[in-house]
Amino acid sequence: MSTPCRRRLMRDFKKLQDDPPPGISGAPCESNIMIWEAVIVGPPDTPFEDGTFKLKLEFTEEYPNKPPTVKFISKMFHPNIYNDGSICLDILQNRWSPTYDVSAVLTSVQSLLDEPNPNSPANATAAEMYQSNRREYERRVQETVESSWIEIGGDDSDGEEDEKPEPLPSTTTNEMEVDATES
């Protein structure tokens, strides 16, 4: 059944495939257009650089009038991300607008990685560390980045972890190359 929400999600998907923002990929699950999986690459020149982070987006029939629920599946250490992966981001709550599409949501989440708001913390430990001990904060983020390589790479039939995640279809190989052996 085609509803305004589902038609909009198909348009969002087409836009994301035709004109993906750098370091962002997403698509609906094969069996349910209301549930999407996405991957965000950590922004360059940030502590999250080269991380490949999985997210899940869930939409209701009220979309685009109501925002999706967006959660990181990947383990994250960030002042505005709860331990369960939920994200404290104004456009996903009180600043939502029906003009935002999936691409805008994912771009905003990617930007949040480099621009945390420690005054509105979802993770008090990360917020305190971000403000008072930036070196330790960045060390913890680096652990998160390295763990993201394993999550994306998965394990193959020989039981060993892949060294590099597969490139996303919407990015070039050069953008995605990550050497997991460097630390």
C-alpha positions in Angstrom: 0.0 0.0 0.0 1.4 3.4 -1.0 1.0 6.1 1.6 2.4 9.6 1.7 5.0 8.5 4.1 6.2 5.5 2.0 6.2 7.7 -1.2 8.4 10.2 0.6 10.7 7.5 1.9 11.2 6.2 -1.7 12.0 9.8 -2.8 14.5 10.1 0.1 16.1 6.8 -0.9 16.4 7.8 -4.5 18.0 11.1 -3.5 20.4 9.4 -1.2 21.4 7.0 -4.0 21.7 9.6 -6.7 23.4 12.3 -4.7 24.9 10.9 -1.5 26.6 13.2 1.0 30.3 12.3 1.5 30.8 9.4 3.9 27.1 8.6 4.2 25.2 5.6 2.9 21.7 4.3 3.8 18.9 2.2 2.5 15.6 0.7 3.7 15.6 -2.9 4.9 14.7 -5.3 2.1 11.4 -6.3 3.7 10.3 -3.0 5.3 10.7 0.5 3.9 9.9 1.9 7.4 13.2 0.6 8.8 16.5 1.7 7.4 20.1 0.8 8.0 22.9 3.4 7.4 26.6 3.8 7.7 28.3 7.1 8.6 32.1 7.5 8.1 33.7 9.7 10.8 34.5 13.2 9.4 38.0 14.0 8.4 40.3 15.8 10.8 38.2 14.8 13.8 38.8 12.1 16.5 36.1 10.0 14.7 38.0 10.1 11.3 38.0 6.8 9.5 35.4 5.2 11.8 32.6 3.4 10.1 29.5 3.6 12.3 26.2 1.7 11.8 22.9 3.3 12.5 19.2 2.2 12.4 16.4 4.6 11.5 12.8 3.7 12.2 9.9 5.7 10.7 6.3 5.9 11.5 3.4 6.7 9.1 3.6 10.2 10.4 6.9 10.9 8.6 7.8 13.5 7.4 5.7 15.4 9.9 7.4 13.5 12.8 11.1 12.6 12.9 12.4 9.1 12.6 13.9 7.3 15.6 17.7 7.2 15.0 20.1 5.0 16.9 23.7 4.0 16.6 24.1 0.3 16.4 27.9 0.7 16.7 29.3 1.3 20.1 29.9 5.0 20.5 31.6 7.3 23.0 30.2 10.8 22.6 28.7 13.4 24.8 25.4 13.4 22.9 24.9 9.7 22.4 23.4 7.5 25.1 24.8 4.1 25.9 21.9 2.4 24.0 22.9 4.4 20.9 20.0 6.9 21.1 21.1 10.4 19.9 20.4 13.7 21.6 20.1 16.0 18.6 17.7 18.9 18.4 16.5 18.2 14.9 15.4 14.7 16.0 13.3 16.2 18.8 12.0 19.8 19.2 13.6 21.3 16.1 12.3 18.8 13.6 10.9 20.1 10.3 9.1 18.1 7.5 11.6 19.6 5.1 14.4 17.4 6.5 15.0 14.2 4.6 17.0 11.1 5.4 20.1 12.7 3.9 19.8 15.8 6.1 19.2 13.6 9.2 22.3 11.5 8.5 24.4 14.6 7.6 23.4 16.2 10.9 24.3 13.1 12.9 27.7 13.0 11.1 28.3 16.7 12.0 27.4 16.0 15.6 30.4 13.7 15.9 32.7 16.7 15.5 30.5 19.3 17.2 29.2 17.8 20.4 27.1 19.8 22.8 28.5 19.0 26.3 26.0 21.3 27.9 23.2 18.8 27.0 24.8 15.5 27.7 23.4 12.1 27.0 26.7 10.6 28.2 27.9 12.5 31.3 31.2 10.7 31.4 32.0 11.6 27.7 30.8 15.2 28.2 33.0 15.7 31.3 36.0 14.2 29.6 35.4 16.2 26.5 35.5 19.4 28.6 38.2 18.6 31.1 40.5 16.0 29.6 40.4 16.2 25.8 43.4 13.8 25.4 41.7 11.0 27.3 38.4 11.7 25.4 40.2 11.4 22.1 41.8 8.1 23.2 38.4 6.7 24.1 37.0 7.8 20.8 39.9 6.2 19.0 39.0 2.9 20.7 35.5 3.4 19.3 36.8 4.0 15.8 39.0 0.9 15.9 36.1 -1.2 17.2 33.9 0.1 14.3 36.3 -1.4 11.8 35.7 -4.8 13.3 31.9 -4.4 13.4 31.8 -3.3 9.7 34.3 -5.9 8.6 32.6 -8.7 10.4 34.2 -12.1 10.5 34.5 -14.4 7.6 34.5 -18.1 7.2 38.1 -18.5 8.6 37.1 -16.8 11.8 39.5 -13.9 11.4 38.5 -10.3 11.4 38.7 -8.4 8.1 41.4 -5.7 8.1 39.3 -3.2 6.1 35.6 -2.6 5.8 34.1 -3.0 2.4 33.6 0.4 0.6 30.1 1.8 0.6 28.5 1.9 -2.8 28.1 5.7 -2.6 31.7 6.5 -1.8 35.0 6.1 -3.5 37.5 3.5 -2.4 40.0 6.2 -1.5 37.5 7.8 0.9 36.9 4.5 2.6 40.3 3.0 2.9 41.1 2.3 6.5 44.2 0.5 7.6 43.1 -1.3 10.8 46.7 -2.3 11.5 47.7 1.3 12.2 47.0 2.5 15.8 
